[in-house]
């Protein structure tokens, strides 16, 4: 399994690794989460409300959580899965992980950004991670994302 592109993208600022988690929920208020999972937590958490000026999402607001680490969790996959599940358990309809620059309301969970997304979860659906660079570039990943996009747009 190749994760070179994934790891390079997470370490884009050279000082720290940044995991960007996006959560679409009825409220624009960020959930009060520390993302402390099995004793591993980010060094810093920044939250951003992403304004939907064109009203792409009806009844949902998107909050971005940037989790910054001086060293990534040793068990990255289980950590990411738990983060996505935590946010969904707190009320996010859909949550996903994406690289810096992957978010735009015109491209939510679409094929055009599939290579820049590496995890997705939704209430009542399984959490799916796509950490392998080659699999993210394959044809299956955009189809998986499309099913979560439907839940995002249609409930």
C-alpha positions as CSV (number, residue, x, y, z in Angstrom):
1,X,0.0,0.0,0.0
2,X,1.4,3.4,-1.0
3,X,0.7,6.4,1.2
4,X,3.5,8.7,0.0
5,X,1.1,11.3,-1.5
6,X,-1.2,11.1,1.5
7,X,1.6,11.7,3.9
8,X,3.1,14.5,1.8
9,X,-0.3,16.2,1.7
10,X,-0.7,16.0,5.4
11,X,2.7,17.5,6.0
12,X,2.1,20.3,3.5
13,X,3.4,23.0,5.9
14,X,6.6,21.1,6.9
15,X,6.3,22.2,10.5
16,X,3.3,20.0,11.4
17,X,0.9,17.5,9.9
18,X,-2.6,18.8,9.5
19,X,-5.7,16.6,9.2
20,X,-8.6,18.5,7.9
21,X,-12.0,17.1,8.9
22,X,-15.2,18.6,7.4
23,X,-18.6,18.1,9.2
24,X,-21.9,19.0,7.7
25,X,-24.5,19.4,10.5
26,X,-27.7,21.4,11.2
27,X,-25.7,23.8,13.4
28,X,-22.8,26.0,12.5
29,X,-21.5,25.7,16.0
30,X,-18.4,23.4,16.2
31,X,-18.8,20.4,18.4
32,X,-16.8,20.5,21.6
33,X,-14.4,17.7,20.8
34,X,-10.8,17.2,21.8
35,X,-10.2,14.4,19.3
36,X,-8.4,12.5,22.1
37,X,-8.6,8.9,21.0
38,X,-6.8,6.2,22.9
39,X,-4.5,8.8,24.5
40,X,-3.6,10.4,21.2
41,X,-4.7,14.0,20.6
42,X,-3.8,16.8,18.3
43,X,-1.3,19.5,19.5
44,X,-3.8,22.1,18.3
45,X,-7.3,22.3,16.9
46,X,-8.5,25.1,14.7
47,X,-12.2,25.3,13.7
48,X,-13.7,27.3,10.8
49,X,-17.3,27.9,9.8
50,X,-17.4,27.5,6.0
51,X,-20.0,30.0,4.6
52,X,-22.4,28.6,2.0
53,X,-23.2,31.8,0.2
54,X,-24.9,30.0,-2.7
55,X,-27.0,27.8,-0.4
56,X,-25.8,24.5,-1.9
57,X,-26.7,22.7,1.3
58,X,-30.3,23.0,2.6
59,X,-30.5,23.0,6.4
60,X,-26.8,22.1,6.9
61,X,-23.7,24.1,7.8
62,X,-20.1,22.9,7.3
63,X,-17.5,23.3,10.0
64,X,-13.8,22.5,9.3
65,X,-11.6,21.1,12.0
66,X,-7.9,21.3,11.4
67,X,-6.1,18.9,13.7
68,X,-2.4,19.7,13.9
69,X,0.2,17.2,15.0
70,X,4.0,17.4,15.5
71,X,3.9,13.6,15.0
72,X,1.0,11.7,13.4
73,X,-0.8,9.0,15.4
74,X,1.1,5.7,15.1
75,X,-2.2,4.0,14.1
76,X,-3.4,6.6,11.7
77,X,-6.3,4.6,10.1
78,X,-8.1,3.7,13.4
79,X,-7.5,7.3,14.6
80,X,-9.1,8.8,11.5
81,X,-12.0,6.4,11.6
82,X,-12.7,7.3,15.3
83,X,-12.5,11.0,14.5
84,X,-15.1,10.7,11.7
85,X,-17.4,8.5,13.9
86,X,-17.1,10.9,16.8
87,X,-18.3,13.8,14.7
88,X,-21.2,11.8,13.2
89,X,-22.2,10.6,16.7
90,X,-22.4,14.3,17.8
91,X,-24.8,15.2,15.0
92,X,-23.0,15.6,11.7
93,X,-25.0,14.1,8.9
94,X,-21.9,13.6,6.8
95,X,-18.2,14.0,7.6
96,X,-15.1,13.6,5.5
97,X,-11.3,14.1,5.4
98,X,-9.6,16.1,2.7
99,X,-6.3,17.7,1.9
100,X,-5.6,21.4,2.0
101,X,-7.5,23.1,-0.8
102,X,-10.0,20.3,-1.4
103,X,-13.1,22.1,-0.1
104,X,-15.5,24.0,-2.2
105,X,-19.2,23.9,-2.1
106,X,-19.4,23.4,-5.9
107,X,-17.4,20.1,-5.6
108,X,-18.7,18.5,-2.4
109,X,-17.7,14.8,-2.5
110,X,-17.5,14.9,-6.3
111,X,-15.3,13.0,-8.7
112,X,-13.4,16.2,-9.3
113,X,-11.9,16.2,-5.8
114,X,-12.0,12.4,-5.1
115,X,-8.2,12.1,-5.1
116,X,-8.0,14.9,-2.5
117,X,-10.4,13.1,-0.1
118,X,-9.4,10.1,2.0
119,X,-12.2,9.3,4.4
120,X,-16.0,9.7,4.7
121,X,-18.7,8.8,7.2
122,X,-22.4,9.4,7.7
123,X,-25.0,8.7,10.3
124,X,-26.3,5.2,9.7
125,X,-23.6,4.3,7.2
126,X,-20.2,2.7,7.5
127,X,-17.0,4.8,7.8
128,X,-14.8,4.4,4.7
129,X,-11.1,5.3,4.6
130,X,-9.1,5.5,1.4
131,X,-5.5,5.9,2.6
132,X,-3.9,4.1,-0.3
133,X,-2.8,6.6,-3.0
134,X,-3.5,4.3,-5.9
135,X,-7.0,3.3,-4.7
136,X,-7.9,7.0,-4.2
137,X,-7.1,7.4,-7.9
138,X,-9.2,4.4,-8.9
139,X,-12.8,4.3,-10.2
140,X,-14.4,2.8,-7.0
141,X,-13.6,5.8,-4.7
142,X,-15.7,8.4,-6.6
143,X,-18.7,6.0,-6.6
144,X,-18.4,5.6,-2.8
145,X,-18.2,9.3,-2.4
146,X,-21.2,9.8,-4.6
147,X,-23.4,7.7,-2.3
148,X,-22.4,9.9,0.6
149,X,-22.9,13.0,-1.4
150,X,-26.5,11.9,-1.9
151,X,-26.9,11.6,1.8
152,X,-25.4,15.1,2.2
153,X,-27.6,16.7,-0.3
154,X,-30.8,14.8,0.2
155,X,-30.7,13.6,3.8
